Amino acid sequence: MKKDLTFVKDHLQGIFLVRLLKKNGITKYRLHKETGISWQTLCSWHLRKAIPSDKLALIAGRRLGLIPDKNYIRMLKTEITERIEEIKARQEEIDKLEKRG
């Protein structure tokens, strides 16, 4: 988990923060209002005067798409499981055909 937070924290500072805000189409003010992270804190991150705490990095990272939400992960897991089952079924069909011929 620490490595993931290091990545998130690095991308919540300086030009990376500005790029994330532009990519998500929001302003620092809107991020401040939606997450409850103080304006001063966001400005400090932008100027690289402060490093985000773990708690605030998680909050901002989720809002800016650096950390996928649990529902998205569950959906991907379900899709992967279904795909694996399809592949297993096809492999069984192939095995049966090979035994016949």
N, C-alpha and C positions, 0 to 999 in steps of 0.2 A: 504494500500500500504506500510506503514511503516514496518509492520511485515514482509512482503515479502522481502523488501530490507534488513532488519536485517538478515534474513536467508541467503540471497545472500552474503551480506558483510561478514558474519561469514565464509562462505564457500570459500571466495576468499583470505583467509589468512592462513599462516602456512602450515601444512601438508595437509589440505583440498585443497589448491590450487595445490599442487604437485599431489595429487590424481586426481583432475579434469583434469589437463594437461595430465597425463598418460592415463586416461580414454578416452580422446578425441584425443590422439595420436599427440599432438603438444607440442612444447617447449615454454618456456617463450619468447624467441626471436621471434618466429612466432606469438605468441599472441600480442606481442609488435608491430610487423609490420602490422598485420591485423587490429588491433583496434586503433592504434595511441596512445596507452597508453605508457608512457615513460618506458624505461627499469628500471630506478631508482625507479619508482613508483611500478612496479611489484616486484622488489627485496625487497622493503620496506614492501609490503604486505606479501611476502613469509617469511620474518623475523619477521612479526608482529610488525613492527615499525610504521606502519601507517594503518589507517582504510580507505577503499575505500570511495570516495565521492558517492553520489547518482547517479550522471551522469556516472561516470566511472564504478560503480557497475552494472548499467543497460547494458552498452556496453559489459563489460567482461562477465556478466551473460548470455546475449543472445548468445555470441560466444561459451561459454562453456556448453550451454544447461541447465543452471539453470532456465532460463526464456524462455518459449516456444514462438515462433513467432506467429504473428496474423493469418497467413495462416493456421497453424497447429490447432489453436483454432477454427477457422472457420470450418475446415474440421471435427473436432470432434463434433462441434455443429450440423452440417448437418447430420452426422451419427446418432447422438442421436435422432434428430428430426425424421429421417426416421424410426428408430427403434420404437419410441413411436407410430408413425402412424400405423406400422405393428401390434403392440400389441393392439391398439384400434380396428383395423379391426378384429383381432382374437376374441377379447372380444365381439364385436357385433355379430359375428357368433355364439359364445357360448351362448350368451343371446337368440338369435333366436331359437337355438336348445332346450334350456331349456323351452322356452315358448311352443314349439310344444309338447314336451314329458313330 
